[in-house]
Amino acid sequence: MPEVFQYPMTYPAWWMDYYYIATWCLGMLFLGTGWALFFRYGKFSYGVDLGCFWKTALLIILTTIALGGPNYYNTRFVGEHGQDGDSIKIAGEELLYLDRKGNEKKFALDDITAVYQEPITYNPPPKIFIVAGKGKVKDSLFVTRNLKGFETFLVSLSTRTGVPVKRP
C-alpha cells in the first residue's frame, strides 16, 4: 500500500506563484518614493557641501532597504514555504516526488544511496537530502521538517531502502 506524505499549503496558490513580484514592486515603490522626496525637498547646488553627503547617504540607505528587504523576504519565504503543496509517495519499489505544479521526480528505492541532513543550514528549516544514482547518473531531492509525518517518512524510507539517515 502506498504511503503518501504532503506538505501543508499555508498560503494561497496565487501568492506562492507571484510573491516575488509583489515584494519587488513594493521595494521599488519604496525606492521611488524616496527619490520623489529627494527631488521635491532636496536643495541642489553644484558645490560640495555637507548637505551633499547626507543626501547621498539617504539614497544609499533607501536603495539598500528597497533591494535588501525583498531579497531577505524572498529568500526566507522560499526556504520556509517553497515546498508547500508538494507531496511524496513511497509506492512499491519507487519514490515519487510531485510538486504543486505537477512536475514529478521518480527514484527506484534500490537506487537510493544516501539520506543525510545538510551539516550547515543557511535557510530554515534544515534539509534532508535523498541521493539516488547508480553508475554515472545521479540525482537528488530534499525534504524539510515542514512535511507532515516527517519522522515517519524518514523511518519508512530507511527501512525500505536499508540506507540509514545521517544527521549531524
Accessible surface in RSA format (square Angstrom, percent):
REM  Atomic radii and reference values for relative SASA: ProtOr
REM  Chains: A
REM  Algorithm: Lee & Richards
REM  Probe-radius: 1.40
REM  Slices: 20
REM RES _ NUM      All-atoms   Total-Side   Main-Chain    Non-polar    All polar
REM                ABS   REL    ABS   REL    ABS   REL    ABS   REL    ABS   REL
RES MET A   1   209.80 108.6 148.19  98.1  61.60 146.7 119.64 101.7  90.16 119.4
RES PRO A   2    68.56  50.0  57.35  52.3  11.21  40.7  57.35  47.4  11.21  69.6
RES GLU A   3    51.65  29.7  46.90  35.5   4.75  11.3  30.31  58.6  21.33  17.4
RES VAL A   4    90.03  59.2  60.34  54.6  29.69  71.5  60.34  52.4  29.69  80.5
RES PHE A   5    18.89   9.5  16.35  10.1   2.54   6.6  18.89  11.5   0.00   0.0
RES GLN A   6    93.54  52.3  89.59  65.5   3.95   9.4  20.71  44.1  72.82  55.2
RES TYR A   7     2.46   1.1   0.79   0.4   1.68   4.4   0.84   0.6   1.62   2.0
RES PRO A   8    43.26  31.5  34.36  31.3   8.90  32.4  43.26  35.7   0.00   0.0
RES MET A   9    86.87  45.0  53.76  35.6  33.12  78.8  52.76  44.9  34.11  45.2
RES THR A  10    79.52  56.6  45.30  45.9  34.22  81.6  53.01  71.2  26.51  40.1
RES TYR A  11    77.72  36.3  73.69  41.9   4.03  10.5  41.34  31.1  36.38  44.8
RES PRO A  12    67.57  49.2  55.22  50.3  12.35  44.9  67.00  55.3   0.57   3.5
RES ALA A  13    55.59  51.1  49.68  76.7   5.91  13.4  49.69  70.0   5.91  15.6
RES TRP A  14   161.45  64.8 155.49  75.3   5.96  14.0 143.16  76.3  18.29  29.7
RES TRP A  15    51.37  20.6  51.37  24.9   0.00   0.0  49.82  26.6   1.54   2.5
RES MET A  16     7.81   4.0   2.45   1.6   5.36  12.8   2.45   2.1   5.36   7.1
RES ASP A  17    43.62  30.6  35.21  35.0   8.41  19.9   8.49  20.0  35.13  35.0
RES TYR A  18   124.75  58.2 123.65  70.4   1.09   2.8  76.82  57.7  47.93  59.1
RES TYR A  19    26.09  12.2  26.09  14.8   0.00   0.0  10.26   7.7  15.83  19.5
RES TYR A  20   102.36  47.8 102.36  58.2   0.00   0.0  68.93  51.8  33.42  41.2
RES ILE A  21    83.55  47.5  80.16  59.7   3.39   8.2  83.37  60.0   0.18   0.5
RES ALA A  22    33.80  31.1  26.06  40.2   7.74  17.6  33.03  46.5   0.77   2.0
RES THR A  23    15.65  11.1  14.30  14.5   1.35   3.2  15.27  20.5   0.39   0.6
RES TRP A  24    86.93  34.9  86.82  42.0   0.11   0.3  73.50  39.2  13.43  21.8
RES CYS A  25    77.77  58.8  69.31  77.3   8.46  19.9  27.98  70.9  49.79  53.7
RES LEU A  26   117.54  65.5 112.23  80.3   5.31  13.4 112.66  79.1   4.88  13.1
RES GLY A  27     6.64   8.2   0.00   N/A   6.64   8.2   6.03  16.5   0.61   1.4
RES MET A  28    80.38  41.6  73.48  48.6   6.90  16.4  48.04  40.8  32.34  42.8
RES LEU A  29   120.25  67.0 113.92  81.5   6.33  15.9 119.00  83.6   1.25   3.4
RES PHE A  30    84.49  42.3  78.55  48.7   5.95  15.5  83.26  50.5   1.24   3.5
RES LEU A  31    30.80  17.2  30.80  22.0   0.00   0.0  30.80  21.6   0.00   0.0
RES GLY A  32    38.87  47.9   0.00   N/A  38.87  47.9  32.73  89.8   6.14  13.8
RES THR A  33    70.13  49.9  64.43  65.3   5.70  13.6  52.69  70.8  17.43  26.4
RES GLY A  34     4.28   5.3   0.00   N/A   4.28   5.3   3.61   9.9   0.67   1.5
RES TRP A  35    93.72  37.6  93.72  45.4   0.00   0.0  84.98  45.3   8.75  14.2
RES ALA A  36    59.60  54.8  47.41  73.2  12.20  27.7  56.42  79.5   3.18   8.4
RES LEU A  37    98.48  54.8  95.70  68.5   2.78   7.0  96.30  67.6   2.18   5.9
RES PHE A  38    23.88  11.9  19.57  12.1   4.32  11.2  23.70  14.4   0.18   0.5
RES PHE A  39   124.25  62.2 107.22  66.4  17.03  44.3 107.34  65.1  16.91  48.4
RES ARG A  40   166.98  70.1 147.77  75.3  19.21  45.7  53.70  73.4 113.29  68.7
RES TYR A  41   150.21  70.1 123.66  70.4  26.55  69.1  87.65  65.9  62.55  77.1
RES GLY A  42    22.07  27.2   0.00   N/A  22.07  27.2   9.48  26.0  12.59  28.2
RES LYS A  43   178.72  87.2 169.23 103.8   9.49  22.6 117.26 105.5  61.46  65.5
RES PHE A  44   115.67  57.9  80.65  50.0  35.02  91.1  81.63  49.5  34.04  97.4
RES SER A  45    77.39  65.4  49.94  66.7  27.44  63.2  45.59  97.1  31.79  44.5
RES TYR A  46   232.35 108.5 197.81 112.5  34.54  89.9 155.28 116.7  77.07  95.0
RES GLY A  47    47.90  59.1   0.00   N/A  47.90  59.1  37.99 104.2   9.91  22.2
RES VAL A  48   147.56  97.1 116.15 105.2  31.41  75.7 116.50 101.2  31.06  84.2
RES ASP A  49    79.89  56.0  65.48  65.2  14.41  34.1  41.11  96.7  38.78  38.7
RES LEU A  50   127.17  70.8 116.54  83.4  10.63  26.7 120.06  84.3   7.11  19.1
RES GLY A  51    32.00  39.5   0.00   N/A  32.00  39.5  27.01  74.1   4.98  11.2
RES CYS A  52    57.25  43.3  56.75  63.3   0.50   1.2   6.79  17.2  50.46  54.4
RES PHE A  53   118.02  59.0 111.71  69.2   6.31  16.4 117.10  71.0   0.92   2.6
RES TRP A  54   151.52  60.8 147.26  71.3   4.26  10.0 140.97  75.2  10.55  17.1
RES LYS A  55    47.25  23.1  46.02  28.2   1.23   2.9  33.63  30.3  13.63  14.5
RES THR A  56    67.70  48.1  65.24  66.1   2.46   5.9  49.38  66.3  18.32  27.7
RES ALA A  57    25.64  23.6  20.62  31.8   5.02  11.4  25.21  35.5   0.43   1.1
RES LEU A  58    83.12  46.3  81.00  57.9   2.12   5.3  82.64  58.0   0.48   1.3
RES LEU A  59    24.36  13.6  23.91  17.1   0.45   1.1  24.26  17.0   0.10   0.3
RES ILE A  60   105.44  60.0 103.48  77.1   1.96   4.7 105.20  75.8   0.24   0.7
RES ILE A  61    97.75  55.6  96.25  71.7   1.50   3.6  97.75  70.4   0.00   0.0
RES LEU A  62    21.38  11.9  21.38  15.3   0.00   0.0  21.38  15.0   0.00   0.0
RES THR A  63    48.19  34.3  48.19  48.9   0.00   0.0  38.00  51.0  10.20  15.4
RES THR A  64    87.08  61.9  79.62  80.7   7.46  17.8  68.59  92.1  18.49  27.9
RES ILE A  65    90.36  51.4  84.51  63.0   5.84  14.1  88.73  63.9   1.63   4.4
RES ALA A  66     0.88   0.8   0.00   0.0   0.88   2.0   0.88   1.2   0.00   0.0
RES LEU A  67    82.49  45.9  81.17  58.1   1.32   3.3  81.34  57.1   1.15   3.1
RES GLY A  68    33.81  41.7   0.00   N/A  33.81  41.7  29.52  81.0   4.29   9.6
RES GLY A  69    36.17  44.6   0.00   N/A  36.17  44.6  31.12  85.4   5.05  11.3
RES PRO A  70    10.79   7.9   8.26   7.5   2.53   9.2  10.40   8.6   0.39   2.5
RES ASN A  71    83.74  57.7  83.26  80.5   0.48   1.2   5.05  12.2  78.69  76.1
RES TYR A  72   145.11  67.7 137.27  78.1   7.84  20.4 116.38  87.5  28.73  35.4
RES TYR A  73    79.93  37.3  78.78  44.8   1.15   3.0  70.25  52.8   9.69  11.9
RES ASN A  74    18.32  12.6  17.14  16.6   1.18   2.8  15.02  36.2   3.29   3.2
RES THR A  75    56.52  40.2  53.45  54.2   3.07   7.3  39.67  53.3  16.85  25.5
RES ARG A  76   100.89  42.4  99.03  50.5   1.87   4.4  20.83  28.5  80.06  48.5
RES PHE A  77     7.20   3.6   3.72   2.3   3.48   9.1   6.83   4.1   0.37   1.1
RES VAL A  78    72.68  47.8  69.99  63.4   2.69   6.5  70.24  61.0   2.44   6.6
RES GLY A  79     8.01   9.9   0.00   N/A   8.01   9.9   5.96  16.4   2.04   4.6
RES GLU A  80    47.86  27.5  47.42  35.9   0.44   1.0  13.35  25.8  34.51  28.2
RES HIS A  81    35.87  19.6  35.77  24.9   0.09   0.2  25.16  25.9  10.71  12.5
RES GLY A  82    26.99  33.3   0.00   N/A  26.99  33.3   7.66  21.0  19.33  43.3
RES GLN A  83    21.26  11.9  21.26  15.5   0.00   0.0   5.32  11.3  15.94  12.1
RES ASP A  84     2.47   1.7   2.47   2.5   0.00   0.0   0.00   0.0   2.47   2.5
RES GLY A  85    15.67  19.3   0.00   N/A  15.67  19.3   5.37  14.7  10.31  23.1
RES ASP A  86     8.20   5.7   8.20   8.2   0.00   0.0   0.00   0.0   8.20   8.2
RES SER A  87    20.49  17.3  20.09  26.8   0.41   0.9   4.80  10.2  15.69  22.0
RES ILE A  88     0.24   0.1   0.00   0.0   0.24   0.6   0.24   0.2   0.00   0.0
RES LYS A  89    72.84  35.5  72.48  44.5   0.36   0.9  21.54  19.4  51.30  54.6
RES ILE A  90     0.00   0.0   0.00   0.0   0.00   0.0   0.00   0.0   0.00   0.0
RES ALA A  91    25.41  23.4  22.28  34.4   3.13   7.1  22.65  31.9   2.75   7.3
RES GLY A  92    57.45  70.8   0.00   N/A  57.45  70.8  42.72 117.2  14.73  33.0
RES GLU A  93   120.76  69.3 112.79  85.3   7.96  19.0  62.61 121.1  58.15  47.5
RES GLU A  94    65.69  37.7  65.55  49.6   0.14   0.3  14.64  28.3  51.05  41.7
RES LEU A  95     0.07   0.0   0.00   0.0   0.07   0.2   0.00   0.0   0.07   0.2
RES LEU A  96    27.73  15.4  27.19  19.4   0.55   1.4  27.19  19.1   0.55   1.5
RES TYR A  97    27.65  12.9  27.63  15.7   0.02   0.1  23.48  17.6   4.18   5.1
RES LEU A  98    65.53  36.5  64.74  46.3   0.78   2.0  64.74  45.5   0.78   2.1
RES ASP A  99    38.19  26.7  34.78  34.6   3.41   8.1  13.12  30.9  25.06  25.0
RES ARG A 100    74.16  31.1  37.58  19.2  36.59  87.1  20.09  27.5  54.07  32.8
RES LYS A 101   140.22  68.4 103.65  63.6  36.57  87.1  63.16  56.8  77.06  82.1
RES GLY A 102    48.90  60.3   0.00   N/A  48.90  60.3  27.41  75.2  21.49  48.1
RES ASN A 103    98.19  67.7  91.02  88.0   7.17  17.3  29.58  71.2  68.60  66.3
RES GLU A 104   100.97  58.0  69.24  52.4  31.74  75.6  25.00  48.3  75.98  62.0
RES LYS A 105    74.78  36.5  70.36  43.2   4.42  10.5  47.01  42.3  27.77  29.6
RES LYS A 106   114.82  56.0  89.61  55.0  25.21  60.0  40.61  36.5  74.22  79.1
RES PHE A 107    14.07   7.0   9.04   5.6   5.03  13.1  14.05   8.5   0.03   0.1
RES ALA A 108    43.96  40.4  36.92  57.0   7.04  16.0  37.63  53.0   6.33  16.8
RES LEU A 109     4.47   2.5   2.89   2.1   1.58   4.0   2.90   2.0   1.58   4.2
RES ASP A 110   105.96  74.2  92.95  92.5  13.01  30.8  32.92  77.5  73.03  72.8
RES ASP A 111    50.50  35.4  50.50  50.3   0.00   0.0   2.35   5.5  48.15  48.0
RES ILE A 112     6.79   3.9   0.00   0.0   6.79  16.4   0.00   0.0   6.79  18.4
RES THR A 113    65.45  46.6  39.62  40.2  25.83  61.6  39.17  52.6  26.29  39.7
RES ALA A 114    27.44  25.2  25.46  39.3   1.98   4.5  27.44  38.6   0.00   0.0
RES VAL A 115     1.27   0.8   0.23   0.2   1.04   2.5   0.23   0.2   1.04   2.8
RES TYR A 116    80.65  37.7  80.65  45.9   0.00   0.0  46.63  35.0  34.03  41.9
RES GLN A 117    23.27  13.0  17.23  12.6   6.04  14.4   0.04   0.1  23.22  17.6
RES GLU A 118    29.55  17.0  28.76  21.8   0.79   1.9   7.14  13.8  22.40  18.3
RES PRO A 119   111.47  81.2  88.02  80.2  23.46  85.3  88.27  72.9  23.21 144.2
RES ILE A 120   108.50  61.7 100.56  74.9   7.94  19.1 103.73  74.7   4.77  13.0
RES THR A 121    52.93  37.6  24.34  24.7  28.59  68.1  19.51  26.2  33.42  50.5
RES TYR A 122   181.74  84.9 151.31  86.1  30.44  79.2 122.24  91.9  59.50  73.3
RES ASN A 123    48.22  33.3  44.79  43.3   3.43   8.3   1.84   4.4  46.38  44.8
RES PRO A 124    46.16  33.6  45.29  41.3   0.87   3.2  45.86  37.9   0.30   1.9
RES PRO A 125    18.70  13.6  16.27  14.8   2.44   8.9  17.97  14.8   0.74   4.6
RES PRO A 126    31.69  23.1  31.16  28.4   0.54   1.9  31.16  25.7   0.54   3.3
RES LYS A 127    49.62  24.2  49.62  30.4   0.00   0.0   7.04   6.3  42.58  45.4
RES ILE A 128     2.25   1.3   2.25   1.7   0.00   0.0   2.25   1.6   0.00   0.0
RES PHE A 129    47.42  23.7  47.42  29.4   0.00   0.0  47.42  28.8   0.00   0.0
RES ILE A 130     0.00   0.0   0.00   0.0   0.00   0.0   0.00   0.0   0.00   0.0
RES VAL A 131    27.99  18.4  27.99  25.3   0.00   0.0  27.99  24.3   0.00   0.0
RES ALA A 132     3.50   3.2   2.45   3.8   1.04   2.4   2.53   3.6   0.96   2.6
RES GLY A 133    10.83  13.4   0.00   N/A  10.83  13.4   7.56  20.7   3.27   7.3
RES LYS A 134   127.35  62.1 105.15  64.5  22.20  52.9  65.53  59.0  61.82  65.9
RES GLY A 135    70.56  87.0   0.00   N/A  70.56  87.0  42.55 116.8  28.01  62.7
RES LYS A 136   207.68 101.3 170.44 104.6  37.25  88.7 120.74 108.7  86.94  92.6
RES VAL A 137   119.11  78.4 113.31 102.6   5.80  14.0 117.17 101.8   1.94   5.3
RES LYS A 138   141.57  69.1 112.12  68.8  29.45  70.1  58.42  52.6  83.15  88.6
RES ASP A 139    63.23  44.3  55.55  55.3   7.69  18.2  22.76  53.6  40.48  40.4
RES SER A 140    43.09  36.4  36.43  48.6   6.66  15.3   7.09  15.1  35.99  50.4
RES LEU A 141    12.60   7.0   6.29   4.5   6.32  15.9  12.60   8.8   0.00   0.0
RES PHE A 142    53.72  26.9  50.43  31.2   3.29   8.6  50.43  30.6   3.29   9.4
RES VAL A 143     0.00   0.0   0.00   0.0   0.00   0.0   0.00   0.0   0.00   0.0
RES THR A 144     0.60   0.4   0.60   0.6   0.00   0.0   0.57   0.8   0.03   0.0
RES ARG A 145   110.29  46.3  92.31  47.1  17.98  42.8  42.04  57.5  68.25  41.4
RES ASN A 146    54.31  37.5  40.44  39.1  13.87  33.4  15.78  38.0  38.53  37.2
RES LEU A 147     3.44   1.9   0.00   0.0   3.44   8.7   0.00   0.0   3.44   9.3
RES LYS A 148   136.93  66.8 127.86  78.5   9.06  21.6  81.52  73.4  55.41  59.0
RES GLY A 149    38.87  47.9   0.00   N/A  38.87  47.9  25.79  70.8  13.08  29.3
RES PHE A 150    15.07   7.5  12.24   7.6   2.83   7.4  12.24   7.4   2.83   8.1
RES GLU A 151    90.96  52.2  89.14  67.4   1.82   4.3  61.63 119.2  29.33  23.9
RES THR A 152    82.17  58.4  76.69  77.7   5.48  13.1  50.27  67.5  31.89  48.2
RES PHE A 153     0.00   0.0   0.00   0.0   0.00   0.0   0.00   0.0   0.00   0.0
RES LEU A 154     3.99   2.2   3.90   2.8   0.09   0.2   3.99   2.8   0.00   0.0
RES VAL A 155    93.95  61.8  90.48  81.9   3.46   8.3  93.92  81.6   0.03   0.1
RES SER A 156    14.24  12.0   9.69  12.9   4.56  10.5  11.62  24.7   2.63   3.7
RES LEU A 157     0.17   0.1   0.17   0.1   0.00   0.0   0.17   0.1   0.00   0.0
RES SER A 158    25.93  21.9  23.41  31.2   2.52   5.8   6.98  14.9  18.94  26.5
RES THR A 159   103.43  73.6  71.73  72.7  31.70  75.5  69.32  93.1  34.11  51.6
RES ARG A 160    96.89  40.7  63.19  32.2  33.71  80.3  30.56  41.8  66.33  40.2
RES THR A 161    28.73  20.4   0.18   0.2  28.55  68.0   4.21   5.7  24.52  37.1
RES GLY A 162    62.45  77.0   0.00   N/A  62.45  77.0  35.11  96.4  27.33  61.2
RES VAL A 163    23.67  15.6  22.90  20.7   0.77   1.9  23.67  20.6   0.00   0.0
RES PRO A 164    84.25  61.4  80.59  73.5   3.67  13.3  83.42  68.9   0.83   5.2
RES VAL A 165    40.78  26.8  14.64  13.3  26.13  63.0  14.64  12.7  26.13  70.9
RES LYS A 166   134.39  65.6 128.41  78.8   5.98  14.2  81.14  73.0  53.25  56.7
RES ARG A 167    98.02  41.2  65.04  33.2  32.98  78.5  36.19  49.5  61.83  37.5
RES PRO A 168   118.74  86.5  45.21  41.2  73.52 267.3  85.32  70.4  33.42 207.7
END  Absolute sums over single chains surface
CHAIN  1 A    10681.4       8775.4       1906.0       7072.9       3608.5
END  Absolute sums over all chains
TOTAL         10681.4       8775.4       1906.0       7072.9       3608.5
